[in-house]
Amino acid sequence: MTIGSTTVAQIVARLRGAGLHPPGELMSPEGGGIYAWWARRERLGDANPIIPIVSHPVALGWSLLYVGLVPREGKLETKRGFSDRMGKDHSSGNIGGSTFRQSLGALLIGHLALRPRPGLDRPRFLDEEMLTRWIEANCAVTFASCSQPWIFEEAVIAEMRAPLNLKPAGHEFSHAVESARGALRRACGP
């Protein structure tokens, strides 16, 4: 697939490139694009069930977790960009604003002793500080700029096979993620 001069292969190559950055240290890219979250391979066992390894081809010791995009289709007018998505939704914030954060929290709930906050219509934890610390200590992100990233989303996720992506699912582990998220929803449900 090619849009303008950008292809899925080019986006995937950039996401798999050597430029891993802690989320707070990546320069805020202009415009839209697709990002990939990576984790230290030795920490995948913190999750229950264990997150499968999808090795980074250049940065040894890193494994793919999740692929996302900014902005979503129809959100070009929003002032929320990549920095907001990384800092306010994924790296910190709460699990209600980030599929990545909620999926990771549901898998790390036992290891991090996260406590569900009951009585809410959306999953939440009583305190997310330990999840934030885990992400800061063990995760990094790559970014590929492109216009209209939603056009490439499905093909890039299918090519990269990120274990935490639910829709469109590119990895068979998505069933385990859905199950963990369901358990968290039930623990939080009214």
Buried (B, 14 or more C-beta within 10 A) or exposed (E): EEEEEBBBEBBBEBBBBEBBBBBEEBEEBEBBBBBBBBBBBEBBEBBBEEBBEBBBEEBEEBBBBBBBBBBBEEEEEEEEBBBBBBBBBBBBBBBBBBBBBBBBBBBBBEBBEBEBBEEEEEBBBEEBEBBBEBBEEBBBBBBBBBEBBBBBBBBBBBBBBBBBBBEEBBBEBBEBBBEBBEBBBEBBEE
